[in-house]
Amino acid sequence: MSEHRVRVAWERGGIDFGYESYPRDHAWTFEGGVRVPATAAPAFRGDPSRVDPEAAFAAALSSCHMLTFLAIASRKRLVVDRYEDDATGFLEKNEAGKLAMTRVVLRPEITFAGEAPDAEALARLHEVAHRECFIANSVRTDIRIETA
């Protein structure tokens, strides 16, 4: 249906290529020209001021869930004024003993204009958003949604 391209570029820059010393910093350039400074996670010698793939993974799941939720709410004629999510991704050993993003917890806080759906209806909206999220449908990661 569609393609999504990103250019990932890294250079050694003349620095020693030993594990302790080679640079982890690189850049992601997306279609349209948006450039994101990226690196390894800080636990793997990355620069904490840059985005690491594990955080980007959690952000992609959160963003996809939000966009799907907004589409569903709009179709149901619910007006969302604000949506914020403090998502957390967990890099842990999976059942095969390999490091993996085993789970991501989404914690959406939503403000509706007018009357908000009750807790049960809100939970159903999140269930549908999760089921229809393209990224969630693409991964084995356990995705949990915690609402207040």
N, C-alpha and C positions, 0 to 999 in steps of 0.2 A: 503494500500500500504506500509506503513512504520510506525514504532513506534519511539517515541522520549522520552527518559526517563531522568529525573532529580531527584536528591535527594535533598530535602530541610531539613536542620537540624538546630534546635534551642534548646538551653538549658537555663533554668532560672539561673543556677549557684549560687544558694543560695540567690539570691537577692529577696527582698520583691516583691510580685506579685501585688502590687497596680498599678493602671493605670499610675500614674505619674512616677513610678520607675522601672517597669519590663523592661528588656532589649529587644530592637527590633532587635539587631544584630543577624544574622544567616548566613548560607552559602548555596549556590547552587552548587552542584557537578554534572557535566554533564558526559554523557557517554564519555569515553576517559580520564577522570580524571581531566578535567578543573574545578577548584574551583573558585567561585566568591563570595567575601564577600558582603553580602546583608543586607538590613535594611529596615525600614519604611522610607517614605519620610520625609525630615526635618520638615515639617509642622506637622507631626504626631510623633514627638519625635525621629526621626531617625538620624543616623550619616551621615552628608553630604559627608564624604569621602568614603562611600559605595554606592552600586547600590540599588536603590529602585525599586519596581515592576512597578511603573508608568513610570519611565525612561526606564526600560527594555522593556516595552510594546512599547514605541515610537521607541526604538532602533530596536526591532524586525520588526516593520512595515517598517522602513527605510531600514534595511538590506535586507528584503525580496524584497522590491521594487527595490533596487539596483541590487541584484542578478538576478532578472527577467529581468530588463533593460539590463544588461550585456549580458545575454543569447540571448535576441532578437537582440541587436546590433551585436553580433558576427554572428548570423545566416544571418543577412543582410550585412555581410562583412564590417561593420563599426568597426574601431579600436578605442577603448577607452583607453586613456593613464591614465586618472585620473577621479575619481568620489568621490565627497565629498558632504555630506548632513548635514546641521545644522537643524535637525528636532526638532520640539517642540510639546509636548503632553499637552493637557489641561484637567485637572481634574476639572470638573464642575458638577453642578446638571443637571441631564437629565430631560426629560419631565415628569417623574414620581417623580421628586424631590429627587432622589437618586444620590449620588456622583458616577461619572463614567468618564472614559476617553472618553469624548464626541467627541473630534476631535484631529487629529494629522496633523500638517502642515509639509510637506517635502519641502526642499529647495535645490534640487540637483544642483551642479555645476559640469559640465562634460567637460573634455578636450579630444578632439578627435585627433588622428594622421591623418594628411591629412585634407581633406575638411570635415568640420562639416555639419551635416544636417541643413537645414534652420529652422526657428522657427516653422513653421507649421509641418514639418516632425518630429521635436523633440517632439512637443506636442503629435503627434500621437504615437510616441514610448512610451512616458510616459503613455498615455491612455491604450495602450496594456499592458504595464508592470503592471499598476494598476489592470486591469481586470484579469490578470493571476497570480497575487501575492497570494500565498497560505494563508498568514496571513491576508491580506486585505479581502479575501473571507471568512474569519472565524469570522469577527467581525462586529458589528453594528456602530462602530466609523466612523465619517465623516473624510475622508482622503482627504486632499487637496495637490496639487502639485503646488508650486510656482517656476517658473523659471525666470531667469533674462531676 
